[in-house]
Amino acid sequence: MADYIFIRKSRNALSSLLHIVLNLLLAVTSIGATVITDNCTIGLILVIVSKWRIFAVNHRYWLLNIRSSLVDFIVGISFVLLAYYVPDSALDTSLGASFRAIHFFLMIFYAIWLIIIKPRSSAGFTVLQALIAVFLGSTAAIFLDSTLTNTLKSSLSFINDSGILVLLEFLIGFAASHHVLVQHEKSDYLLPSLICGLFFAEIAWLCHSWLIVYPLDNIGILTDTGIRIPQLSLVLSVLTFAYFQIYTELTEHNGKINFANIALPVLFSLAAIIVLISFSPPNFNL
C-alpha cells in the first residue's frame, strides 16, 4: 500500500513537472518564433494547437468547449500579436525581428498566465482571468485593427474602418462576461454576456475615431521599451471590473443591490475613467 501511494505521488509530481515544462516551452517558442521569423503565423498555430483537447471529444461538444476556452484563446493570441507588433524603436513603428526587453516580459507573463493564473478556478482568479483577457485582447485588437484596415482599404473601398475593432471587442466582451458569469450556476449567463459584448462593441465604435495610446518608453533602468497601452483597454478593463462587482451583488442578493457593498469599486472605476479621459493627456493618437 505504501509503495502504491509513493508511486502515485511520484507520477503526480512528474505530471505536474511535465505540465510546467510544456507551458514554459509554449510561452518561449510561441513568442520567440514570432520575433525570430518576424511573422506571427507560427506563434498563433502553437497557441491553437495547444488547445487540442477542445476537439478531442465528440463534435457536439466543440462549440461548448470553444466558448469555455475563449478567454484562454484571447490571452494566448494577444501575447503573440503583441510580440509581433512591438516596434523596433520608439521612433520607428516598422516591425522588426530583433529581441527587445518587452519580448522577454511577454514570455514571462505568458508563462505566469499558463502555469499560475489559468489553472485557478476560484471566484477571484476567474475575475482576474477575465480582466486580463479584456486588457490584453483589447490592446492586441487595436493594433490588429489598424493593420487590417490599412491593408483591406486598398482593395475594398467600402470597408468600415471601425468594423474590425467592433467585432473583436464584441467577442472579447462576450468571452469575459461568459467566463465569469458561467460560475454562477443559478443565473442566466448567455443573455448578459451578449449584452456585455454589445456594450464593448458600442464603446469601441465610439472610441474608434480617437484611439489614444500611451507609450511607456522608460521603466526604471529600461529605456525605449516599446510598450504601448491604449486608453480603450484601460477604460474597458475598469468598466468590466465594476460590471462584475455589480453582477455579483445582484446574484447574491436576489436581484437587489446594497450600494454600500459596491460603492468602493464603482467609485474607483468612475474616478479612474474620469482621470483617463479628462486629466491624462495623450502622447499620440493611433
Solvent accessible surface area in square Angstrom, and as a share of the most:
residue,aa,sasa,rsa
1,M,176,0.79
2,A,78,0.60
3,D,108,0.56
4,Y,127,0.48
5,I,74,0.38
6,F,145,0.60
7,I,83,0.42
8,R,141,0.51
9,K,133,0.56
10,S,49,0.31
11,R,169,0.61
12,N,86,0.44
13,A,65,0.50
14,L,117,0.58
15,S,69,0.45
16,S,63,0.41
17,L,104,0.52
18,L,101,0.50
19,H,87,0.39
20,I,67,0.34
21,V,63,0.36
22,L,102,0.51
23,N,15,0.08
24,L,78,0.39
25,L,94,0.47
26,L,24,0.12
27,A,0,0.00
28,V,73,0.42
29,T,59,0.34
30,S,0,0.00
31,I,0,0.00
32,G,7,0.07
33,A,21,0.17
34,T,1,0.00
35,V,4,0.02
36,I,118,0.60
37,T,63,0.37
38,D,55,0.28
39,N,70,0.36
40,C,25,0.15
41,T,71,0.41
42,I,79,0.40
43,G,0,0.00
44,L,42,0.21
45,I,90,0.46
46,L,59,0.29
47,V,3,0.02
48,I,85,0.43
49,V,88,0.51
50,S,39,0.25
51,K,35,0.15
52,W,144,0.50
53,R,160,0.58
54,I,9,0.05
55,F,89,0.37
56,A,63,0.49
57,V,69,0.39
58,N,71,0.37
59,H,126,0.56
60,R,174,0.63
61,Y,107,0.41
62,W,99,0.35
63,L,131,0.65
64,L,85,0.42
65,N,39,0.20
66,I,58,0.30
67,R,62,0.23
68,S,64,0.41
69,S,19,0.12
70,L,24,0.12
71,V,5,0.03
72,D,17,0.09
73,F,25,0.11
74,I,17,0.08
75,V,0,0.00
76,G,1,0.01
77,I,53,0.27
78,S,3,0.02
79,F,6,0.03
80,V,0,0.00
81,L,13,0.07
82,L,22,0.11
83,A,3,0.02
84,Y,48,0.18
85,Y,32,0.12
86,V,12,0.07
87,P,11,0.07
88,D,52,0.27
89,S,35,0.22
90,A,35,0.27
91,L,178,0.89
92,D,59,0.31
93,T,119,0.69
94,S,57,0.37
95,L,63,0.31
96,G,20,0.20
97,A,51,0.40
98,S,66,0.42
99,F,78,0.33
100,R,30,0.11
101,A,37,0.29
102,I,17,0.09
103,H,5,0.02
104,F,105,0.44
105,F,67,0.28
106,L,11,0.06
107,M,22,0.10
108,I,92,0.47
109,F,107,0.45
110,Y,3,0.01
111,A,11,0.09
112,I,64,0.32
113,W,5,0.02
114,L,4,0.02
115,I,39,0.20
116,I,80,0.40
117,I,25,0.13
118,K,66,0.28
119,P,65,0.41
120,R,109,0.40
121,S,94,0.60
122,S,62,0.40
123,A,83,0.64
124,G,54,0.52
125,F,65,0.27
126,T,3,0.02
127,V,27,0.15
128,L,73,0.36
129,Q,6,0.03
130,A,0,0.00
131,L,36,0.18
132,I,38,0.19
133,A,1,0.00
134,V,0,0.00
135,F,58,0.24
136,L,23,0.12
137,G,4,0.04
138,S,0,0.00
139,T,6,0.04
140,A,3,0.03
141,A,5,0.04
142,I,0,0.00
143,F,27,0.11
144,L,39,0.19
145,D,3,0.01
146,S,31,0.20
147,T,57,0.33
148,L,66,0.33
149,T,9,0.05
150,N,107,0.55
151,T,85,0.49
152,L,63,0.31
153,K,91,0.39
154,S,103,0.67
155,S,84,0.54
156,L,67,0.34
157,S,110,0.71
158,F,167,0.70
159,I,36,0.18
160,N,95,0.49
161,D,58,0.30
162,S,9,0.06
163,G,21,0.21
164,I,28,0.14
165,L,1,0.00
166,V,33,0.19
167,L,130,0.64
168,L,47,0.23
169,E,0,0.00
170,F,62,0.26
171,L,74,0.37
172,I,8,0.04
173,G,0,0.00
174,F,19,0.08
175,A,2,0.01
176,A,0,0.00
177,S,0,0.00
178,H,6,0.03
179,H,36,0.16
180,V,7,0.04
181,L,0,0.00
182,V,53,0.31
183,Q,96,0.43
184,H,45,0.20
185,E,166,0.74
186,K,208,0.88
187,S,25,0.16
188,D,96,0.50
189,Y,63,0.24
190,L,77,0.38
191,L,105,0.52
192,P,30,0.19
193,S,0,0.00
194,L,69,0.34
195,I,98,0.50
196,C,11,0.06
197,G,0,0.00
198,L,112,0.56
199,F,94,0.39
200,F,3,0.01
201,A,11,0.08
202,E,86,0.39
203,I,29,0.14
204,A,0,0.00
205,W,137,0.48
206,L,101,0.50
207,C,43,0.26
208,H,38,0.17
209,S,104,0.67
210,W,142,0.50
211,L,13,0.07
212,I,9,0.04
213,V,0,0.00
214,Y,23,0.09
215,P,26,0.17
216,L,73,0.36
217,D,41,0.21
218,N,112,0.57
219,I,75,0.38
220,G,79,0.76
221,I,171,0.87
222,L,50,0.25
223,T,96,0.56
224,D,55,0.28
225,T,3,0.02
226,G,4,0.04
227,I,33,0.17
228,R,33,0.12
229,I,36,0.18
230,P,1,0.00
231,Q,20,0.09
232,L,7,0.04
233,S,0,0.00
234,L,49,0.25
235,V,14,0.08
236,L,0,0.00
237,S,19,0.12
238,V,23,0.13
239,L,43,0.21
240,T,2,0.01
241,F,57,0.24
242,A,11,0.09
243,Y,56,0.21
244,F,2,0.01
245,Q,58,0.26
246,I,56,0.28
247,Y,28,0.11
248,T,44,0.25
249,E,12,0.05
250,L,54,0.27
251,T,46,0.27
252,E,116,0.52
253,H,80,0.36
254,N,142,0.73
255,G,53,0.51
256,K,151,0.64
257,I,83,0.42
258,N,80,0.41
259,F,116,0.48
260,A,81,0.63
261,N,82,0.42
262,I,10,0.05
263,A,21,0.16
264,L,145,0.72
265,P,19,0.12
266,V,24,0.14
267,L,101,0.50
268,F,119,0.50
269,S,3,0.02
270,L,95,0.47
271,A,53,0.41
272,A,24,0.18
273,I,24,0.12
274,I,95,0.48
275,V,80,0.46
276,L,26,0.13
277,I,112,0.57
278,S,72,0.47
279,F,149,0.62
280,S,31,0.20
281,P,106,0.67
282,P,55,0.35
283,N,103,0.53
284,F,83,0.35
285,N,72,0.37
286,L,82,0.41
